[in-house]
Amino acid sequence: MKVVVTRKIPGNGVKMLQDAGFEVTVGEQDGPMERSKLLETIKGADGVLGQLQDKVNEEYLTAVGSQLKIVANFAVGFDNFDLPALSSHNVIGTNTPDVLTEAVAEHAFALIMAITRRIVEAHKLALTQGSSFGPEVMLGMELKGKTLGVLGLGRIGSRVAEIGKAMGMNVIYYDVKQNPEFEQKVGAEFKATPDELLSASDIVSVHVPLLDSTRHLINADRLKMMKPTSYLINTSRGPVVDEVALVEALKNKTIAGAALDVGETEPKWAPGLVDLDNVVLTPHIASATTEARSAMGELAAENIIEVLSGRPPKTPVKKS
Ligand code: NAD
């Protein structure tokens, strides 16, 4: 059977597929595979190990052919999947939950610390001025005793909440599902609406999936509800935040700063964002640890091996 891996991945995933006896083709290009090349390359595959940038829709499924059994996403989010199209073609979609939770939660904290302690600004200053103590130079904000608002208390949001608690923060959260057990275990407080969370937080960290209901969840009105001294962190999906409204809020000091790993129209940031000092940006690398990325490839490969061997996948995607 034929498996296409649309982009080179770290770890043993490709070897696992080869060892299982599949004929494996791996995309060797630097960036995401260009659409017409992708549609050509996946033709005739029984399984595809694909990337978030590969839109799995009617066009894609028709191009592969009716022998296709599984598309294994190299990601936990699966907003690139057209779920009704997958089910009408009888194709299983899988993702990579859990194995990247720690990496993403730690990255959220790297961003929280980078923006509150002005690490990127300070790095630029250190390069131009050398290291020189100044009583009022680069004053930032301490985390201990501050309120961390977790928007979306799933796998990643829960871990961010735990790290925040370990750093002496008050943790509050909003999620469509309340989690009293977690509240007791970690000492987190549930807020009944996103608005209540936003107005009470010193730092808001976003961990919801991209759904119709979460697109522009953080919009101009909600940014105005945040404290002028507060920070917004987004490691979920870019379109959850109205990035144009965020640029305005950062320019007008409606909020103190933002740190983003994901953009609304990747790979481009909204006009003006990169010129601001009160911003820290990373290029969608929250899961980019050797540990997480290797495990993501291996879990995706396991899912393909299971399905092409006639067994159920380990981590099928589920509609929220
Ligand atoms: P998860 O499914 O465990 O958690 C998502 C949580 O969001 C759930 O608890 C769900 O109830 C909640 N939720 C859904 N709709 C909501 C709404 N309208 N308001 C509030 N809460 C809502 O997922 P996870 O593993 O924690 O991952 C979260 C998201 O992080 C993924 O969907 C993905 O988009 C993103 N992600 C990004 C990167 C990256 O590289 N930057 C890496 C991994 C995951």
py3Dmol code that shows the C-alpha trace and the ligand (Angstrom):
import py3Dmol

protein = """\
ATOM      1  CA  MET A   1       0.000   0.000   0.000  1.00  0.00           C
ATOM      2  CA  LYS A   2       1.062   3.545  -0.688  1.00  0.00           C
ATOM      3  CA  VAL A   3       1.577   6.250   1.964  1.00  0.00           C
ATOM      4  CA  VAL A   4       2.442   9.875   1.203  1.00  0.00           C
ATOM      5  CA  VAL A   5       4.135  12.032   3.858  1.00  0.00           C
ATOM      6  CA  THR A   6       3.625  15.528   2.474  1.00  0.00           C
ATOM      7  CA  ARG A   7       6.641  17.129   4.200  1.00  0.00           C
ATOM      8  CA  LYS A   8       9.818  15.862   5.885  1.00  0.00           C
ATOM      9  CA  ILE A   9       9.282  15.144   9.605  1.00  0.00           C
ATOM     10  CA  PRO A  10      11.673  14.428  12.500  1.00  0.00           C
ATOM     11  CA  GLY A  11      11.736  11.164  14.453  1.00  0.00           C
ATOM     12  CA  ASN A  12      10.936   7.590  13.416  1.00  0.00           C
ATOM     13  CA  GLY A  13       7.553   8.132  11.770  1.00  0.00           C
ATOM     14  CA  VAL A  14       8.720   7.540   8.206  1.00  0.00           C
ATOM     15  CA  LYS A  15      10.809   4.503   9.222  1.00  0.00           C
ATOM     16  CA  MET A  16       7.822   3.029  11.081  1.00  0.00           C
ATOM     17  CA  LEU A  17       5.750   3.289   7.899  1.00  0.00           C
ATOM     18  CA  GLN A  18       8.532   1.747   5.796  1.00  0.00           C
ATOM     19  CA  ASP A  19       9.063  -1.060   8.333  1.00  0.00           C
ATOM     20  CA  ALA A  20       5.331  -1.791   8.186  1.00  0.00           C
ATOM     21  CA  GLY A  21       5.853  -2.557   4.482  1.00  0.00           C
ATOM     22  CA  PHE A  22       4.257   0.487   2.867  1.00  0.00           C
ATOM     23  CA  GLU A  23       5.639   2.241  -0.181  1.00  0.00           C
ATOM     24  CA  VAL A  24       6.409   5.668   1.318  1.00  0.00           C
ATOM     25  CA  THR A  25       6.862   8.941  -0.597  1.00  0.00           C
ATOM     26  CA  VAL A  26       8.141  11.960   1.359  1.00  0.00           C
ATOM     27  CA  GLY A  27       7.806  15.564   0.128  1.00  0.00           C
ATOM     28  CA  GLU A  28      11.319  17.017   0.011  1.00  0.00           C
ATOM     29  CA  GLN A  29      10.374  20.682  -0.507  1.00  0.00           C
ATOM     30  CA  ASP A  30      11.342  23.344   2.070  1.00  0.00           C
ATOM     31  CA  GLY A  31       7.881  24.812   2.709  1.00  0.00           C
ATOM     32  CA  PRO A  32       4.371  23.370   2.532  1.00  0.00           C
ATOM     33  CA  MET A  33       3.774  21.479  -0.722  1.00  0.00           C
ATOM     34  CA  GLU A  34       2.331  23.753  -3.395  1.00  0.00           C
ATOM     35  CA  ARG A  35      -1.347  22.815  -3.964  1.00  0.00           C
ATOM     36  CA  SER A  36      -1.143  21.457  -7.523  1.00  0.00           C
ATOM     37  CA  LYS A  37       1.981  19.436  -6.613  1.00  0.00           C
ATOM     38  CA  LEU A  38       0.230  18.169  -3.458  1.00  0.00           C
ATOM     39  CA  LEU A  39      -2.832  17.024  -5.423  1.00  0.00           C
ATOM     40  CA  GLU A  40      -0.541  15.244  -7.881  1.00  0.00           C
ATOM     41  CA  THR A  41       1.641  13.637  -5.179  1.00  0.00           C
ATOM     42  CA  ILE A  42      -1.215  12.248  -3.062  1.00  0.00           C
ATOM     43  CA  LYS A  43      -2.907  10.628  -6.075  1.00  0.00           C
ATOM     44  CA  GLY A  44      -3.343   6.889  -5.467  1.00  0.00           C
ATOM     45  CA  ALA A  45      -2.345   6.985  -1.770  1.00  0.00           C
ATOM     46  CA  ASP A  46      -4.004   4.653   0.746  1.00  0.00           C
ATOM     47  CA  GLY A  47      -2.868   6.871   3.603  1.00  0.00           C
ATOM     48  CA  VAL A  48      -1.515  10.409   3.865  1.00  0.00           C
ATOM     49  CA  LEU A  49       0.530  11.893   6.704  1.00  0.00           C
ATOM     50  CA  GLY A  50      -0.231  15.563   6.158  1.00  0.00           C
ATOM     51  CA  GLN A  51       0.384  19.040   7.479  1.00  0.00           C
ATOM     52  CA  LEU A  52      -1.930  21.731   8.778  1.00  0.00           C
ATOM     53  CA  GLN A  53      -1.387  23.755   5.608  1.00  0.00           C
ATOM     54  CA  ASP A  54      -2.825  20.875   3.519  1.00  0.00           C
ATOM     55  CA  LYS A  55      -6.537  21.689   3.200  1.00  0.00           C
ATOM     56  CA  VAL A  56      -8.305  18.330   3.228  1.00  0.00           C
ATOM     57  CA  ASN A  57     -11.501  19.081   1.325  1.00  0.00           C
ATOM     58  CA  GLU A  58     -13.592  17.692  -1.537  1.00  0.00           C
ATOM     59  CA  GLU A  59     -10.933  18.652  -4.111  1.00  0.00           C
ATOM     60  CA  TYR A  60      -8.199  16.890  -2.102  1.00  0.00           C
ATOM     61  CA  LEU A  61     -10.233  13.741  -1.460  1.00  0.00           C
ATOM     62  CA  THR A  62     -11.270  13.467  -5.087  1.00  0.00           C
ATOM     63  CA  ALA A  63      -7.655  13.936  -6.200  1.00  0.00           C
ATOM     64  CA  VAL A  64      -6.372  11.084  -3.982  1.00  0.00           C
ATOM     65  CA  GLY A  65      -8.970   8.571  -5.129  1.00  0.00           C
ATOM     66  CA  SER A  66     -11.438   6.167  -3.541  1.00  0.00           C
ATOM     67  CA  GLN A  67      -8.737   3.806  -2.172  1.00  0.00           C
ATOM     68  CA  LEU A  68      -7.810   6.451   0.486  1.00  0.00           C
ATOM     69  CA  LYS A  69      -8.496   5.225   4.030  1.00  0.00           C
ATOM     70  CA  ILE A  70      -6.831   7.764   6.330  1.00  0.00           C
ATOM     71  CA  VAL A  71      -5.434  11.278   6.527  1.00  0.00           C
ATOM     72  CA  ALA A  72      -3.238  11.599   9.618  1.00  0.00           C
ATOM     73  CA  ASN A  73      -2.701  15.246  10.570  1.00  0.00           C
ATOM     74  CA  PHE A  74       0.726  16.181  11.959  1.00  0.00           C
ATOM     75  CA  ALA A  75      -1.040  18.461  14.478  1.00  0.00           C
ATOM     76  CA  VAL A  76      -3.593  18.339  17.269  1.00  0.00           C
ATOM     77  CA  GLY A  77      -5.769  21.053  15.690  1.00  0.00           C
ATOM     78  CA  PHE A  78      -7.628  19.872  12.608  1.00  0.00           C
ATOM     79  CA  ASP A  79      -9.312  23.022  11.310  1.00  0.00           C
ATOM     80  CA  ASN A  80      -7.790  22.115   7.905  1.00  0.00           C
ATOM     81  CA  PHE A  81     -10.159  19.111   7.737  1.00  0.00           C
ATOM     82  CA  ASP A  82     -13.562  19.381   6.045  1.00  0.00           C
ATOM     83  CA  LEU A  83     -15.151  16.784   8.327  1.00  0.00           C
ATOM     84  CA  PRO A  84     -18.371  16.230   6.317  1.00  0.00           C
ATOM     85  CA  ALA A  85     -16.245  15.681   3.165  1.00  0.00           C
ATOM     86  CA  LEU A  86     -14.033  13.156   4.997  1.00  0.00           C
ATOM     87  CA  SER A  87     -17.050  11.245   6.227  1.00  0.00           C
ATOM     88  CA  SER A  88     -18.782  11.276   2.839  1.00  0.00           C
ATOM     89  CA  HIS A  89     -15.612   9.740   1.321  1.00  0.00           C
ATOM     90  CA  ASN A  90     -15.396   7.208   4.208  1.00  0.00           C
ATOM     91  CA  VAL A  91     -11.943   8.508   5.104  1.00  0.00           C
ATOM     92  CA  ILE A  92     -10.736   8.542   8.721  1.00  0.00           C
ATOM     93  CA  GLY A  93      -9.054  11.712  10.000  1.00  0.00           C
ATOM     94  CA  THR A  94      -6.616  11.549  12.911  1.00  0.00           C
ATOM     95  CA  ASN A  95      -4.603  14.103  14.904  1.00  0.00           C
ATOM     96  CA  THR A  96      -1.789  14.121  17.482  1.00  0.00           C
ATOM     97  CA  PRO A  97      -3.212  15.048  20.914  1.00  0.00           C
ATOM     98  CA  ASP A  98      -1.263  14.890  24.211  1.00  0.00           C
ATOM     99  CA  VAL A  99       2.231  14.366  22.771  1.00  0.00           C
ATOM    100  CA  LEU A 100       2.646  18.122  22.164  1.00  0.00           C
ATOM    101  CA  THR A 101       0.821  19.418  25.239  1.00  0.00           C
ATOM    102  CA  GLU A 102       3.958  20.037  27.311  1.00  0.00           C
ATOM    103  CA  ALA A 103       5.833  21.712  24.432  1.00  0.00           C
ATOM    104  CA  VAL A 104       2.969  24.103  23.674  1.00  0.00           C
ATOM    105  CA  ALA A 105       2.270  24.921  27.331  1.00  0.00           C
ATOM    106  CA  GLU A 106       5.961  25.646  27.912  1.00  0.00           C
ATOM    107  CA  HIS A 107       6.039  27.828  24.800  1.00  0.00           C
ATOM    108  CA  ALA A 108       3.004  29.759  26.048  1.00  0.00           C
ATOM    109  CA  PHE A 109       5.006  30.426  29.203  1.00  0.00           C
ATOM    110  CA  ALA A 110       8.111  31.343  27.213  1.00  0.00           C
ATOM    111  CA  LEU A 111       5.952  33.967  25.465  1.00  0.00           C
ATOM    112  CA  ILE A 112       4.384  35.128  28.731  1.00  0.00           C
ATOM    113  CA  MET A 113       7.821  35.699  30.246  1.00  0.00           C
ATOM    114  CA  ALA A 114       9.260  37.193  27.064  1.00  0.00           C
ATOM    115  CA  ILE A 115       6.525  39.824  26.789  1.00  0.00           C
ATOM    116  CA  THR A 116       6.210  40.674  30.500  1.00  0.00           C
ATOM    117  CA  ARG A 117      10.015  40.927  30.987  1.00  0.00           C
ATOM    118  CA  ARG A 118      10.524  42.604  27.579  1.00  0.00           C
ATOM    119  CA  ILE A 119      13.151  40.037  26.557  1.00  0.00           C
ATOM    120  CA  VAL A 120      13.122  40.844  22.831  1.00  0.00           C
ATOM    121  CA  GLU A 121      13.321  44.618  23.396  1.00  0.00           C
ATOM    122  CA  ALA A 122      16.074  44.068  25.987  1.00  0.00           C
ATOM    123  CA  HIS A 123      18.004  41.780  23.637  1.00  0.00           C
ATOM    124  CA  LYS A 124      17.976  44.493  20.943  1.00  0.00           C
ATOM    125  CA  LEU A 125      19.143  47.063  23.537  1.00  0.00           C
ATOM    126  CA  ALA A 126      21.903  44.761  24.769  1.00  0.00           C
ATOM    127  CA  LEU A 127      23.169  44.380  21.202  1.00  0.00           C
ATOM    128  CA  THR A 128      23.307  48.125  20.583  1.00  0.00           C
ATOM    129  CA  GLN A 129      24.319  49.415  24.063  1.00  0.00           C
ATOM    130  CA  GLY A 130      26.047  46.488  25.716  1.00  0.00           C
ATOM    131  CA  SER A 131      25.115  45.408  29.220  1.00  0.00           C
ATOM    132  CA  SER A 132      24.539  48.400  31.465  1.00  0.00           C
ATOM    133  CA  PHE A 133      22.417  48.553  34.643  1.00  0.00           C
ATOM    134  CA  GLY A 134      19.867  51.364  34.860  1.00  0.00           C
ATOM    135  CA  PRO A 135      17.324  51.770  37.687  1.00  0.00           C
ATOM    136  CA  GLU A 136      14.516  52.518  35.262  1.00  0.00           C
ATOM    137  CA  VAL A 137      15.680  50.550  32.260  1.00  0.00           C
ATOM    138  CA  MET A 138      13.334  47.908  30.812  1.00  0.00           C
ATOM    139  CA  LEU A 139      10.920  47.678  33.724  1.00  0.00           C
ATOM    140  CA  GLY A 140       8.569  44.745  33.319  1.00  0.00           C
ATOM    141  CA  MET A 141       5.865  42.941  35.278  1.00  0.00           C
ATOM    142  CA  GLU A 142       6.246  40.118  37.815  1.00  0.00           C
ATOM    143  CA  LEU A 143       3.985  37.082  37.548  1.00  0.00           C
ATOM    144  CA  LYS A 144       3.673  36.029  41.185  1.00  0.00           C
ATOM    145  CA  GLY A 145       0.331  37.179  42.582  1.00  0.00           C
ATOM    146  CA  LYS A 146      -0.988  38.215  39.151  1.00  0.00           C
ATOM    147  CA  THR A 147      -4.088  36.701  37.559  1.00  0.00           C
ATOM    148  CA  LEU A 148      -3.669  34.297  34.664  1.00  0.00           C
ATOM    149  CA  GLY A 149      -6.815  33.867  32.567  1.00  0.00           C
ATOM    150  CA  VAL A 150      -6.865  30.619  30.600  1.00  0.00           C
ATOM    151  CA  LEU A 151      -9.298  30.705  27.699  1.00  0.00           C
ATOM    152  CA  GLY A 152     -10.030  27.057  26.838  1.00  0.00           C
ATOM    153  CA  LEU A 153      -9.147  24.609  29.614  1.00  0.00           C
ATOM    154  CA  GLY A 154      -8.398  21.538  27.483  1.00  0.00           C
ATOM    155  CA  ARG A 155      -5.151  19.546  27.462  1.00  0.00           C
ATOM    156  CA  ILE A 156      -2.879  22.538  26.780  1.00  0.00           C
ATOM    157  CA  GLY A 157      -4.877  25.126  28.740  1.00  0.00           C
ATOM    158  CA  SER A 158      -4.880  22.842  31.816  1.00  0.00           C
ATOM    159  CA  ARG A 159      -1.108  22.474  31.693  1.00  0.00           C
ATOM    160  CA  VAL A 160      -0.667  26.253  31.318  1.00  0.00           C
ATOM    161  CA  ALA A 161      -2.932  26.693  34.354  1.00  0.00           C
ATOM    162  CA  GLU A 162      -0.776  24.258  36.368  1.00  0.00           C
ATOM    163  CA  ILE A 163       2.442  26.063  35.427  1.00  0.00           C
ATOM    164  CA  GLY A 164       0.839  29.407  36.315  1.00  0.00           C
ATOM    165  CA  LYS A 165      -0.194  28.049  39.693  1.00  0.00           C
ATOM    166  CA  ALA A 166       3.344  26.747  40.301  1.00  0.00           C
ATOM    167  CA  MET A 167       4.602  30.278  39.641  1.00  0.00           C
ATOM    168  CA  GLY A 168       2.339  31.720  42.329  1.00  0.00           C
ATOM    169  CA  MET A 169      -0.322  33.127  40.016  1.00  0.00           C
ATOM    170  CA  ASN A 170      -4.080  33.223  40.644  1.00  0.00           C
ATOM    171  CA  VAL A 171      -5.589  31.108  37.906  1.00  0.00           C
ATOM    172  CA  ILE A 172      -9.026  31.711  36.423  1.00  0.00           C
ATOM    173  CA  TYR A 173     -10.469  30.056  33.327  1.00  0.00           C
ATOM    174  CA  TYR A 174     -13.344  30.090  30.900  1.00  0.00           C
ATOM    175  CA  ASP A 175     -14.353  27.053  28.875  1.00  0.00           C
ATOM    176  CA  VAL A 176     -17.638  25.948  27.354  1.00  0.00           C
ATOM    177  CA  LYS A 177     -17.387  23.016  29.790  1.00  0.00           C
ATOM    178  CA  GLN A 178     -16.793  23.729  33.481  1.00  0.00           C
ATOM    179  CA  ASN A 179     -14.295  21.371  35.175  1.00  0.00           C
ATOM    180  CA  PRO A 180     -14.945  21.305  38.951  1.00  0.00           C
ATOM    181  CA  GLU A 181     -12.451  18.468  39.458  1.00  0.00           C
ATOM    182  CA  PHE A 182      -9.636  20.555  37.946  1.00  0.00           C
ATOM    183  CA  GLU A 183     -10.751  23.593  39.958  1.00  0.00           C
ATOM    184  CA  GLN A 184     -10.337  21.574  43.155  1.00  0.00           C
ATOM    185  CA  LYS A 185      -7.080  19.920  42.148  1.00  0.00           C
ATOM    186  CA  VAL A 186      -5.299  23.041  40.931  1.00  0.00           C
ATOM    187  CA  GLY A 187      -7.187  25.801  42.711  1.00  0.00           C
ATOM    188  CA  ALA A 188      -8.453  27.455  39.535  1.00  0.00           C
ATOM    189  CA  GLU A 189     -11.616  29.554  39.444  1.00  0.00           C
ATOM    190  CA  PHE A 190     -14.239  29.272  36.703  1.00  0.00           C
ATOM    191  CA  LYS A 191     -15.588  32.433  35.082  1.00  0.00           C
ATOM    192  CA  ALA A 192     -19.028  32.122  33.521  1.00  0.00           C
ATOM    193  CA  THR A 193     -18.244  34.178  30.381  1.00  0.00           C
ATOM    194  CA  PRO A 194     -15.170  35.106  28.318  1.00  0.00           C
ATOM    195  CA  ASP A 195     -15.938  38.754  29.127  1.00  0.00           C
ATOM    196  CA  GLU A 196     -15.597  38.136  32.879  1.00  0.00           C
ATOM    197  CA  LEU A 197     -12.305  36.356  32.286  1.00  0.00           C
ATOM    198  CA  LEU A 198     -10.909  39.147  30.125  1.00  0.00           C
ATOM    199  CA  SER A 199     -11.725  41.949  32.552  1.00  0.00           C
ATOM    200  CA  ALA A 200     -10.222  40.111  35.550  1.00  0.00           C
ATOM    201  CA  SER A 201      -6.945  38.875  33.990  1.00  0.00           C
ATOM    202  CA  ASP A 202      -3.437  40.342  33.972  1.00  0.00           C
ATOM    203  CA  ILE A 203      -2.496  37.774  31.337  1.00  0.00           C
ATOM    204  CA  VAL A 204      -4.917  36.047  28.977  1.00  0.00           C
ATOM    205  CA  SER A 205      -3.621  32.863  27.364  1.00  0.00           C
ATOM    206  CA  VAL A 206      -5.756  31.467  24.529  1.00  0.00           C
ATOM    207  CA  HIS A 207      -6.093  27.683  24.046  1.00  0.00           C
ATOM    208  CA  VAL A 208      -9.376  27.104  22.197  1.00  0.00           C
ATOM    209  CA  PRO A 209      -9.607  25.230  18.881  1.00  0.00           C
ATOM    210  CA  LEU A 210     -10.498  27.197  15.744  1.00  0.00           C
ATOM    211  CA  LEU A 211     -14.246  26.693  15.245  1.00  0.00           C
ATOM    212  CA  ASP A 212     -17.010  28.910  13.836  1.00  0.00           C
ATOM    213  CA  SER A 213     -17.790  29.768  17.473  1.00  0.00           C
ATOM    214  CA  THR A 214     -14.195  30.799  18.300  1.00  0.00           C
ATOM    215  CA  ARG A 215     -13.313  32.783  15.148  1.00  0.00           C
ATOM    216  CA  HIS A 216     -12.571  36.362  16.333  1.00  0.00           C
ATOM    217  CA  LEU A 217     -13.486  35.354  19.888  1.00  0.00           C
ATOM    218  CA  ILE A 218     -10.992  38.092  20.786  1.00  0.00           C
ATOM    219  CA  ASN A 219     -12.300  41.082  18.844  1.00  0.00           C
ATOM    220  CA  ALA A 220     -12.098  44.886  19.263  1.00  0.00           C
ATOM    221  CA  ASP A 221     -14.884  44.954  21.874  1.00  0.00           C
ATOM    222  CA  ARG A 222     -13.324  42.181  23.944  1.00  0.00           C
ATOM    223  CA  LEU A 223      -9.856  43.779  23.783  1.00  0.00           C
ATOM    224  CA  LYS A 224     -11.442  46.888  25.342  1.00  0.00           C
ATOM    225  CA  MET A 225     -12.644  44.738  28.261  1.00  0.00           C
ATOM    226  CA  MET A 226      -9.043  43.842  29.138  1.00  0.00           C
ATOM    227  CA  LYS A 227      -7.041  45.901  31.655  1.00  0.00           C
ATOM    228  CA  PRO A 228      -4.664  48.480  30.058  1.00  0.00           C
ATOM    229  CA  THR A 229      -1.851  46.774  32.006  1.00  0.00           C
ATOM    230  CA  SER A 230      -2.692  43.277  30.707  1.00  0.00           C
ATOM    231  CA  TYR A 231      -1.137  41.012  28.072  1.00  0.00           C
ATOM    232  CA  LEU A 232      -2.665  38.709  25.441  1.00  0.00           C
ATOM    233  CA  ILE A 233      -0.909  35.447  24.534  1.00  0.00           C
ATOM    234  CA  ASN A 234      -2.080  33.307  21.607  1.00  0.00           C
ATOM    235  CA  THR A 235      -0.645  29.857  20.864  1.00  0.00           C
ATOM    236  CA  SER A 236      -3.944  28.414  19.554  1.00  0.00           C
ATOM    237  CA  ARG A 237      -4.943  29.496  16.046  1.00  0.00           C
ATOM    238  CA  GLY A 238      -4.490  32.949  14.508  1.00  0.00           C
ATOM    239  CA  PRO A 239      -8.114  33.583  13.445  1.00  0.00           C
ATOM    240  CA  VAL A 240      -9.286  33.279  17.068  1.00  0.00           C
ATOM    241  CA  VAL A 241      -7.914  36.825  17.447  1.00  0.00           C
ATOM    242  CA  ASP A 242      -8.950  39.727  15.192  1.00  0.00           C
ATOM    243  CA  GLU A 243      -5.372  40.680  14.390  1.00  0.00           C
ATOM    244  CA  VAL A 244      -6.219  44.056  12.815  1.00  0.00           C
ATOM    245  CA  ALA A 245      -8.142  45.008  15.980  1.00  0.00           C
ATOM    246  CA  LEU A 246      -5.199  43.776  18.050  1.00  0.00           C
ATOM    247  CA  VAL A 247      -2.767  46.064  16.202  1.00  0.00           C
ATOM    248  CA  GLU A 248      -5.063  49.020  17.011  1.00  0.00           C
ATOM    249  CA  ALA A 249      -5.327  47.952  20.671  1.00  0.00           C
ATOM    250  CA  LEU A 250      -1.534  47.677  20.938  1.00  0.00           C
ATOM    251  CA  LYS A 251      -0.959  51.047  19.235  1.00  0.00           C
ATOM    252  CA  ASN A 252      -3.548  52.768  21.467  1.00  0.00           C
ATOM    253  CA  LYS A 253      -2.264  50.989  24.600  1.00  0.00           C
ATOM    254  CA  THR A 254      -5.727  49.501  25.187  1.00  0.00           C
ATOM    255  CA  ILE A 255      -3.655  46.559  26.463  1.00  0.00           C
ATOM    256  CA  ALA A 256       0.019  46.529  27.465  1.00  0.00           C
ATOM    257  CA  GLY A 257       1.269  43.909  25.022  1.00  0.00           C
ATOM    258  CA  ALA A 258       0.739  40.701  23.084  1.00  0.00           C
ATOM    259  CA  ALA A 259       2.753  37.616  22.260  1.00  0.00           C
ATOM    260  CA  LEU A 260       1.627  35.483  19.355  1.00  0.00           C
ATOM    261  CA  ASP A 261       2.793  32.167  17.942  1.00  0.00           C
ATOM    262  CA  VAL A 262       0.038  32.051  15.334  1.00  0.00           C
ATOM    263  CA  GLY A 263      -1.220  34.586  12.800  1.00  0.00           C
ATOM    264  CA  GLU A 264      -4.616  35.226  11.296  1.00  0.00           C
ATOM    265  CA  THR A 265      -3.400  34.969   7.691  1.00  0.00           C
ATOM    266  CA  GLU A 266      -0.213  32.912   7.963  1.00  0.00           C
ATOM    267  CA  PRO A 267       2.506  33.412   6.954  1.00  0.00           C
ATOM    268  CA  LYS A 268       1.809  37.188   6.894  1.00  0.00           C
ATOM    269  CA  TRP A 269       1.178  39.267  10.023  1.00  0.00           C
ATOM    270  CA  ALA A 270      -1.414  42.074   9.972  1.00  0.00           C
ATOM    271  CA  PRO A 271      -0.031  45.435   8.740  1.00  0.00           C
ATOM    272  CA  GLY A 272       1.764  47.349  11.493  1.00  0.00           C
ATOM    273  CA  LEU A 273       2.165  44.437  13.917  1.00  0.00           C
ATOM    274  CA  VAL A 274       5.877  43.884  13.310  1.00  0.00           C
ATOM    275  CA  ASP A 275       6.660  47.586  13.879  1.00  0.00           C
ATOM    276  CA  LEU A 276       5.427  47.560  17.468  1.00  0.00           C
ATOM    277  CA  ASP A 277       7.671  47.200  20.522  1.00  0.00           C
ATOM    278  CA  ASN A 278       4.966  45.759  22.773  1.00  0.00           C
ATOM    279  CA  VAL A 279       4.786  42.562  20.759  1.00  0.00           C
ATOM    280  CA  VAL A 280       6.674  39.253  20.718  1.00  0.00           C
ATOM    281  CA  LEU A 281       6.139  37.005  17.701  1.00  0.00           C
ATOM    282  CA  THR A 282       7.164  33.411  16.944  1.00  0.00           C
ATOM    283  CA  PRO A 283       6.468  31.608  13.642  1.00  0.00           C
ATOM    284  CA  HIS A 284       4.054  28.828  14.707  1.00  0.00           C
ATOM    285  CA  ILE A 285       6.687  26.922  16.682  1.00  0.00           C
ATOM    286  CA  ALA A 286       4.826  26.197  19.932  1.00  0.00           C
ATOM    287  CA  SER A 287       5.112  22.419  19.426  1.00  0.00           C
ATOM    288  CA  ALA A 288       8.640  22.661  18.005  1.00  0.00           C
ATOM    289  CA  THR A 289      10.647  20.580  20.450  1.00  0.00           C
ATOM    290  CA  THR A 290      12.535  17.535  19.245  1.00  0.00           C
ATOM    291  CA  GLU A 291      10.528  15.462  21.719  1.00  0.00           C
ATOM    292  CA  ALA A 292       7.093  16.691  20.623  1.00  0.00           C
ATOM    293  CA  ARG A 293       7.696  16.811  16.874  1.00  0.00           C
ATOM    294  CA  SER A 294       9.200  13.289  16.862  1.00  0.00           C
ATOM    295  CA  ALA A 295       6.282  11.947  18.908  1.00  0.00           C
ATOM    296  CA  MET A 296       3.773  13.710  16.607  1.00  0.00           C
ATOM    297  CA  GLY A 297       5.269  11.978  13.553  1.00  0.00           C
ATOM    298  CA  GLU A 298       5.309   8.633  15.330  1.00  0.00           C
ATOM    299  CA  LEU A 299       1.699   8.932  16.534  1.00  0.00           C
ATOM    300  CA  ALA A 300       0.571   9.951  13.031  1.00  0.00           C
ATOM    301  CA  ALA A 301       2.448   6.942  11.602  1.00  0.00           C
ATOM    302  CA  GLU A 302       0.873   4.614  14.204  1.00  0.00           C
ATOM    303  CA  ASN A 303      -2.575   5.838  13.212  1.00  0.00           C
ATOM    304  CA  ILE A 304      -1.841   5.058   9.554  1.00  0.00           C
ATOM    305  CA  ILE A 305      -0.440   1.622  10.390  1.00  0.00           C
ATOM    306  CA  GLU A 306      -3.498   0.777  12.502  1.00  0.00           C
ATOM    307  CA  VAL A 307      -6.036   1.888   9.904  1.00  0.00           C
ATOM    308  CA  LEU A 308      -4.258   0.308   6.907  1.00  0.00           C
ATOM    309  CA  SER A 309      -4.047  -2.921   8.936  1.00  0.00           C
ATOM    310  CA  GLY A 310      -7.815  -2.893   9.416  1.00  0.00           C
ATOM    311  CA  ARG A 311      -7.775  -1.728  13.039  1.00  0.00           C
ATOM    312  CA  PRO A 312      -9.236   1.454  14.567  1.00  0.00           C
ATOM    313  CA  PRO A 313      -6.895   4.476  14.810  1.00  0.00           C
ATOM    314  CA  LYS A 314      -5.452   5.509  18.181  1.00  0.00           C
ATOM    315  CA  THR A 315      -6.477   9.153  17.959  1.00  0.00           C
ATOM    316  CA  PRO A 316      -9.339   9.831  15.531  1.00  0.00           C
ATOM    317  CA  VAL A 317     -10.516  13.443  15.316  1.00  0.00           C
ATOM    318  CA  LYS A 318     -13.818  14.228  16.960  1.00  0.00           C
ATOM    319  CA  LYS A 319     -16.171  17.035  16.031  1.00  0.00           C
ATOM    320  CA  SER A 320     -16.515  19.495  18.994  1.00  0.00           C
TER     321      SER A 320
END
"""
ligand_1 = """\
44
NAD
P -8.397 20.444 23.595
O -9.476 19.991 22.683
O -7.893 19.524 24.652
O -8.845 21.815 24.328
C -9.625 22.805 23.752
C -10.561 23.349 24.834
O -11.239 24.479 24.307
C -11.622 22.339 25.279
O -11.613 22.222 26.697
C -12.925 22.937 24.771
O -14.048 22.654 25.605
C -12.577 24.411 24.776
N -13.449 25.223 23.933
C -13.999 24.924 22.735
N -14.744 25.970 22.292
C -14.628 26.938 23.234
C -15.169 28.259 23.341
N -15.978 28.780 22.405
N -14.861 28.967 24.446
C -14.071 28.440 25.417
N -13.551 27.202 25.367
C -13.830 26.474 24.279
O -7.211 20.906 22.658
P -5.676 21.126 23.032
O -4.914 19.891 22.779
O -5.597 21.780 24.365
O -5.270 22.186 21.895
C -5.924 23.447 21.829
C -5.648 24.126 20.519
O -4.310 24.601 20.500
C -5.725 23.207 19.268
O -7.044 23.084 18.797
C -4.834 23.903 18.278
O -5.592 24.742 17.448
C -3.902 24.738 19.146
N -2.503 24.282 19.035
C -1.562 25.113 18.512
C -0.246 24.715 18.415
C 0.809 25.614 17.851
O 1.736 25.129 17.240
N 0.736 26.916 18.078
C 0.130 23.432 18.832
C -0.845 22.614 19.384
C -2.162 23.042 19.483
"""
view = py3Dmol.view(width=600, height=400)
view.addModel(protein, "pdb")
view.setStyle({"model": 0}, {"cartoon": {"style": "trace"}})
view.addModel(ligand_1, "xyz")
view.setStyle({"model": 1}, {"stick": {}})
view.zoomTo()
view.show()
